[in-house]
């Protein structure tokens, strides 16, 4: 894949079928789980950005958040969306009343800066799901299972779930106070970035080569959870165990954003002796309330499509689709181009895929082109045979050609299509 100037990779035309396959599978599973598709706006206003950090740990997190955004209009205060959750909530207007849960999903491009991982800087594609309106742990389990179901549909049967916790407004402040004390006592051993900023330490030290070992010895949120958070987490673990879903508990889990509360989770797998993460999510009740202005329980998941496709490639889990039946049609003289168009229209009307070649008096120049385009049949309209109402039809698969009446072209094409059907379908 060719890199563009953002460090991201352009999608080669011959690999687009992988994207269609992945996106179609996601659509099908979401529909199966009764999630409705939404298409949130691509722009995010400064007003929403302020609401994001208001729902986080500390207002000093604003600078860290802004460093991840692509600002496109300073006067109007507009940014490109960094993820789907925030952007959807910013446009959220309708909430079903009563006990109904609003289930939605999205697929689309997101834009995020990444200083520590330049290869992830720029545009990427994400799919995600959100369940709004219920604080039940049953919905937490549903979201976890939804992501697992999608990933296993692609053949990733060894996916494991990592569980973490961000606590709540009752217990998280005590944890953050202790974490900050730990940071103050460890500054001399941290790198310049993590040592100069508690926000940087909290957000990035888990992946910093210099500070990772220090982060792993930092206080654990599980030593500070209130009784309500402990009980919620116990119910989630019990349910996953009863459902035979493998999971591990991570006492220190770093997420892309700090707006989560209570449950956070990631999907992991191992290849090439390394642990790789394919998405994750968690509960974000405070963020939902901050952005919508109303009490709203919410949980969601998301995953990067580029990373998913990369893993499927490395594991050889893509089965390249077989070529559909195609007909290549060409004329040897400009006077025959109207006849060519009429033939193309007739074949299209009968659900037969057609490639129209350019006019050339020597049809032999186009045989390789027809084959490279995946055509099984090549029809040549030439000024000599057309006088007798005939054309040449070539079966490119069986390397056989014959001259037939123009009126019999459709019948012959269908006959060839049927004879080759075992090879294509």
For each residue, the residues with C-beta under 8 A, 3 or more apart:
1: 9 10 11 12 15
2: 9 10 12
3: 7 8 9 10
4: 7 8 9 10 122
5:
6: 121 122 123
7: 3 4 118 119 120 121 122
8: 3 4 119 121 122 123 124 306
9: 1 2 3 4 306
10: 1 2 3 4
11: 1 15 16 19
12: 1 2 15 16
13: 16
14: 17
15: 1 11 12 18 19
16: 11 12 13 19 20
17: 14 20 21 320 321
18: 15 21 22 309 312 313 318
19: 11 15 16 22 23 305 309
20: 16 17 23 24
21: 17 18 24 25 318 321
22: 18 19 25 26 154 305 308 309 312
23: 19 20 26 27 107 127 305
24: 20 21 27 28
25: 21 22 28 29 150 153 154
26: 22 23 29 30 105 107 127 150
27: 23 24 30 31 37 107
28: 24 25 31 32
29: 25 26 32 33 146 149 150 153
30: 26 27 33 35 37 105 129 146
31: 27 28 34 35
32: 28 29 149
33: 29 30 103 129 142 146 149
34: 31 103
35: 30 31 103 104 105 129 146
36: 103 104 105
37: 27 30 104 105 106 107
38: 88 104 105 106
39: 106 108
40: 81 84 87 88 90 91 106 108
41: 44 81 87 90 91
42: 80 81 87 108 109
43: 72 78 79 80 81
44: 41 48 49 69 78 79 80 81 82 86 87 90
45: 48 49 76 77 78 79 90
46: 49 50 77 78 79
47: 50 51 77
48: 44 45 51 52 86 87 90 291
49: 44 45 46 52 53 62 65 66 69 79
50: 46 47 53 54 62
51: 47 48 54 55 287 290 291
52: 48 49 55 56 65 86 257 259 287 290 291
53: 49 50 56 59 61 62 65
54: 50 51 59 290
55: 51 52 259 284 286 287 289 290 291
56: 52 53 61 65 257 258 259
57: 61 172 176 202 258
58: 61 176 199
59: 53 54 62
60: 63 64 198 199
61: 53 56 57 58 64 65 199 203 258
62: 49 50 53 59 65 66
63: 60 66 67 199
64: 60 61 67 68 199 200 203
65: 49 52 53 56 61 62 68 69 257
66: 49 62 63 69 71
67: 63 64 113 115
68: 64 65 82 112 113 114
69: 44 49 65 66 79 80 82 111 112 113
70: 79 80 111 112 113
71: 66 74 78 79
72: 43 78 79 80
73: 76 77 78
74: 71 77
75:
76: 45 73
77: 45 46 47 73 74
78: 43 44 45 46 71 72 73
79: 43 44 45 46 49 69 70 71 72 82
80: 42 43 44 69 70 72 110 111
81: 40 41 42 43 44 84 86 87 110 111
82: 44 68 69 79 86 110 111 112
83: 86 87 110 112 126 128 256 257 302
84: 40 81 87 88 106 108 110 126 128 302
85: 88 89 128 130 284 287 300 302
86: 44 48 52 81 82 83 89 90 287 291
87: 40 41 42 44 48 81 83 84 90 91
88: 38 40 84 85 91 92 104 106 130
89: 85 86 92 287 288 291 292 298
90: 40 41 44 45 48 86 87 291
91: 40 41 87 88
92: 88 89 95 132 291 292
93:
94:
95: 92 102 132 133 292 294 296
96: 100 101 102 133
97: 100
98:
99: 134
100: 96 97 133
101: 96 131 132 133 134 139
102: 95 96 130 131 132 133
103: 33 34 35 36 129 130 131 132
104: 35 36 37 38 88 129 130 132
105: 26 30 35 36 37 38 127 128 129 130
106: 37 38 39 40 84 88 126 127 128
107: 23 26 27 37 125 126 127 305
108: 39 40 42 84 125 126
109: 42 123 124 125 126
110: 80 81 82 83 84 123 124 125 126
111: 69 70 80 81 82 122 123 124
112: 68 69 70 82 83 120 121 122 124
113: 67 68 69 70 121
114: 68 117 118 120 121
115: 67 118 121
116: 204 207 208
117: 114 120 121
118: 7 114 115 121
119: 7 8
120: 7 112 114 117 124
121: 6 7 8 112 113 114 115 117 118
122: 4 6 7 8 111 112
123: 6 8 109 110 111
124: 8 109 110 111 112 120 304 305 306
125: 107 108 109 110 304 305 306
126: 83 84 106 107 108 109 110 302 303 304 305
127: 23 26 105 106 107 302 303 305
128: 83 84 85 105 106 281 300 301 302 303
129: 30 33 35 103 104 105 143 146 147 300 301 302
130: 85 88 102 103 104 105 298 299 300
131: 101 102 103 134 139 142 143 298 299 300
132: 92 95 101 102 103 104 288 296 297 298
133: 95 96 100 101 102 296 297 298
134: 99 101 131 138 139 297
135: 139 285 297
136: 139 140
137: 140 141 232 235 236 239
138: 134 141 142 239
139: 101 131 134 135 136 142 143 299
140: 136 137 143 144 236 263 283 299
141: 137 138 144 145 236 239 240 243
142: 33 131 138 139 145 146
143: 129 131 139 140 146 147 281 299 300 301
144: 140 141 147 148 161 240 245 265 301
145: 141 142 148 149 243 245
146: 29 30 33 35 129 142 143 149 150 301
147: 129 143 144 150 151 267 279 280 281 301 303
148: 144 145 151 152 159 161 245 267
149: 29 32 33 145 146 152 153
150: 25 26 29 146 147 153 154
151: 147 148 154 156 159 267 278 308
152: 148 149 155 156 157 159
153: 25 29 149 150
154: 22 25 150 151 308 312 317
155: 152 312 315 317
156: 151 152 159 269 278 311 312 315 317
157: 152
158: 269 270
159: 148 151 152 156 267 268 269 278
160: 246 247 248 267 268 269
161: 144 148 240 245 246 247 248 265 266 267 268
162: 247 248 249 250 253 265 266 267 268 280
163: 233 236 237 240 247 248 249 250 263 264 265
164: 221 249 250 251 252 253 255 263 264 265 266 282
165: 221 222 225 229 233 253 262 263 264
166: 172 221 255 258 260 261 262 263 264 282
167: 170 171 172 175 221 224 225 226 229 261 262
168: 171 172 226 228 229 261 262
169: 172 173 261 286
170: 167 226 228 229
171: 167 168 174 175 224 225 226 229
172: 57 166 167 168 169 175 176 221 224 261
173: 169 176 177
174: 171 177 178 224
175: 167 171 172 178 179 219 221 223 224
176: 57 58 172 173 179 180
177: 173 174 180 181
178: 174 175 181 182 219 224
179: 175 176 182 183 202 218 219
180: 176 177 183 184 198
181: 177 178 184 185
182: 178 179 185 186 218 219
183: 179 180 186 187 190 198 201 202 218
184: 180 181 187
185: 181 182
186: 182 183 189 190 214
187: 183 184 190 195
188: 195
189: 186 214
190: 183 186 187 194 195 201 205 210 211 214
191: 194 195 208 210 211
192: 195 196
193: 196 197 200 204 208
194: 190 191 197 200 201 204 205 208 210 211
195: 187 188 190 191 192 201
196: 192 193 200
197: 193 194 200 201
198: 60 180 183 201 202
199: 58 60 61 63 64 202 203
200: 64 193 194 196 197 203 204 205
201: 183 190 194 195 197 198 204 205 211 215
202: 57 179 183 198 199 205 258
203: 61 64 199 200 254 258
204: 116 193 194 200 201 207 208
205: 190 194 200 201 202 208 211 212 214 215
206: 212 215 252 254
207: 116 204 212 254
208: 116 191 193 194 204 205 211 212 215
209: 212
210: 190 191 194
211: 190 191 194 201 205 208 214 215
212: 205 206 207 208 209 215 216
213: 216 217
214: 186 189 190 205 211 217 218
215: 201 205 206 208 211 212 218 252
216: 212 213 252
217: 213 214
218: 179 182 183 214 215 252
219: 175 178 179 182 223 224
220: 223 224 251 252
221: 164 165 166 167 172 175 224 225 251 252
222: 165 225 249 251
223: 175 219 220
224: 167 171 172 174 175 178 219 220 221
225: 165 167 171 221 222 229 230 233
226: 167 168 170 171 229 230
227: 230 231
228: 168 170 231 232
229: 165 167 168 170 171 225 226 232 233 262
230: 225 226 227 233 234
231: 227 228 234 235
232: 137 228 229 235 236 262 263
233: 163 165 225 229 230 236 237 262 263
234: 230 231 237 238
235: 137 231 232 238 239
236: 137 140 141 163 232 233 239 240 263
237: 163 233 234 240 241 247 249
238: 234 235 241 242
239: 137 138 141 235 236 242 243
240: 141 144 161 163 236 237 243 245 247
241: 237 238 244 245
242: 238 239
243: 141 145 239 240
244: 241
245: 144 145 148 161 240 241
246: 160 161
247: 160 161 162 163 237 240
248: 160 161 162 163
249: 162 163 164 222 237
250: 162 163 164 253 266
251: 164 220 221 222
252: 164 206 215 216 218 220 221
253: 162 164 165 250 264 266
254: 203 206 207
255: 164 166 258 260 264 280 282
256: 83
257: 52 56 65 83 260
258: 56 57 61 166 202 203 255
259: 52 55 56 284 286 287
260: 166 255 257 263 264 282 283 284 287
261: 166 167 168 169 172 282 283 284 285 286
262: 165 166 167 168 229 232 233 282 283 285
263: 140 163 164 165 166 232 233 236 260 282 283 299
264: 163 164 165 166 253 255 260 280 281 282 283
265: 144 161 162 163 164 280 281 282 301
266: 161 162 164 250 253 277 279 280
267: 147 148 151 159 160 161 162 277 278 279 280 303
268: 159 160 161 162 275 276 277 278
269: 156 158 159 160 275 276 278 311
270: 158 273 274 275 276
271: 274 276 311 314 315
272: 314
273: 270
274: 270 271
275: 268 269 270
276: 268 269 270 271 307 311
277: 266 267 268 280
278: 151 156 159 267 268 269 303 304 307 308 311
279: 147 266 267 301 302 303 304 308
280: 147 162 255 264 265 266 267 277 301 302 303
281: 128 143 147 264 265 299 300 301 302
282: 164 166 255 260 261 262 263 264 265 299 300
283: 140 260 261 262 263 264 297 298 299
284: 55 85 259 260 261 287 288 298 299 300
285: 135 261 262 288 289 296 297 298
286: 55 169 259 261 289 290
287: 51 52 55 85 86 89 259 260 284 290 291 298
288: 89 132 284 285 291 292 296 297 298
289: 55 285 286 292 293 294 295 296
290: 51 52 54 55 286 287
291: 48 51 52 55 86 89 90 92 287 288
292: 89 92 95 288 289 296
293: 289
294: 95 289
295: 289
296: 95 132 133 285 288 289 292
297: 132 133 134 135 283 285 288
298: 89 130 131 132 133 283 284 285 287 288
299: 130 131 139 140 143 263 281 282 283 284
300: 85 128 129 130 131 143 281 282 284
301: 128 129 143 144 146 147 265 279 280 281
302: 83 84 85 126 127 128 129 279 280 281
303: 126 127 128 147 267 278 279 280 307 308
304: 124 125 126 278 279 307 308
305: 19 22 23 107 124 125 126 127 308 309
306: 8 9 124 125 309 310
307: 276 278 303 304 310 311
308: 22 151 154 278 279 303 304 305 311 312
309: 18 19 22 305 306 312 313
310: 306 307 313 314
311: 156 269 271 276 278 307 308 314 315
312: 18 22 154 155 156 308 309 315 317 318
313: 18 309 310 316 317 318
314: 271 272 310 311
315: 155 156 271 311 312
316: 313
317: 154 155 156 312 313
318: 18 21 312 313
319:
320: 17
321: 17 21
322: 423 424 425
323: 326 374 376 424
324: 353 374 424
325: 352 353 376 417 420 421 424
326: 323 353 354 355 373 374 375 376 377
327: 347 352 353 354 355 375 376 377 378 379 413
328: 354 355 357 366 369 370 373 375 377 378 379 396
329: 340 343 344 347 354 355 356 357 378 379 381
330: 340 356 357 358 359 360 363 366 378 379 380 381
331: 334 336 337 339 340 359 380 381 382
332: 336 359 360 361 362 363 380 381 382 383
333: 336 359 361 382 383
334: 331 337 359
335: 383
336: 331 332 333 339 340 359 381 382 383 386
337: 331 334 340 341 359
338: 341 342
339: 331 336 342 343 381 386 406
340: 329 330 331 336 337 343 344 356 381
341: 337 338 344 345 356
342: 338 339 345 346
343: 329 339 340 346 347 379 381 406 409
344: 329 340 341 347 348 354 356
345: 341 342 348 349
346: 342 343 349 350 409 410
347: 327 329 343 344 350 352 354 410 413
348: 344 345 351 352 354
349: 345 346
350: 346 347 410 414
351: 348
352: 325 327 347 348 413 414 417
353: 324 325 326 327
354: 326 327 328 329 344 347 348
355: 326 327 328 329 370 373 375
356: 329 330 340 341 344
357: 328 329 330 360 366 369 370
358: 330
359: 330 331 332 333 334 336 337
360: 330 332 357 363 365 366
361: 332 333
362: 332 365
363: 330 332 360 366 367 378 380 382 392
364: 367
365: 360 362 369
366: 328 330 357 360 363 369 370 378
367: 363 364 370 371 378 394 396
368: 371 372
369: 328 357 365 366 372 373
370: 328 355 357 366 367 373 375 378 396
371: 367 368 374 375 396
372: 368 369
373: 326 328 355 369 370
374: 323 324 326 371
375: 326 327 328 355 370 371 378 396
376: 323 325 326 327 395 396 397 416 417 420 424
377: 326 327 328 393 394 395 396 413 416 417
378: 327 328 329 330 363 366 367 370 375 393 394 396
379: 327 328 329 330 343 391 392 393 394 409 413
380: 330 331 332 363 391 392 393 394
381: 329 330 331 332 336 339 340 343 386 391
382: 331 332 333 336 363 385 386 391 392
383: 332 333 335 336 386 387
384: 387
385: 382 388 390 391 392 403
386: 336 339 381 382 383 389 390 391 406
387: 383 384
388: 385
389: 386 405 406 407
390: 385 386 403 404 405 406
391: 379 380 381 382 385 386 403 404 406 409
392: 363 379 380 382 385 401 402 403
393: 377 378 379 380 401 402 403 404 409 412 413 416
394: 367 377 378 379 380 400 401
395: 376 377 398 399 400 401 416
396: 328 367 370 371 375 376 377 378 399
397: 376 420 423
398: 395
399: 395 396
400: 394 395
401: 392 393 394 395
402: 392 393
403: 385 390 391 392 393
404: 390 391 393 408 409 412
405: 389 390 408 409
406: 339 343 386 389 390 391 409
407: 389
408: 404 405 411 412
409: 343 346 379 391 393 404 405 406 412 413
410: 346 347 350 413 414
411: 408 414 415
412: 393 404 408 409 415 416
413: 327 347 352 377 379 393 409 410 416 417
414: 350 352 410 411 417 418
415: 411 412 418 419
416: 376 377 393 395 412 413 419 420
417: 325 352 376 377 413 414 420 421
418: 414 415 421
419: 415 416
420: 325 376 397 416 417 423 424
421: 325 417 418 424 425
422: 425
423: 322 397 420
424: 322 323 324 325 376 420 421
425: 322 421 422
